[in-house]
């Protein structure tokens, strides 16, 4: 009777030992998955930080471009005003020259 109890006890110990080994293997696999996931998350975090830096750099560049565009628009507006003023002055000069030419023509005619 004690032999049977000893065999049963040993079988029970062996069974529990196998169960513990399987659970430990499962825990180890879970730890490896967690480690892998942690590494992957760190890589993703690094990639996100790099992308954020690039976006910030592009934003600064775009802001500089917009400032230059505003300055160019202002310069164009100033140039348009200057061109308009020059056209007006040119028209005034043409009038003066035309009057001068007419005077010279009249003088020539009166001299004849």
C-alpha angles and dihedrals in degrees: 000000000000090000091056091048090049092050091046091048092049091048090050090049091048091049093050090045091053090047091051091048090052092047091048090050089049091050091049091050090049090049090051090050090049091048091049091047091048091051090047091049091051090051090049091048090052091049091049091050090050091048090048091053090050092049091049090049091049090047091053090047092049090049090052090048091050090050090051091048091052090049091049091050090051090048090049091050090050090047091050090053091047092049091049090050091048091050090052091049090047091052090050090050091049090052091050091047091047091051089047091049091049090051091051091048091050090048090050091050093048090048091055 
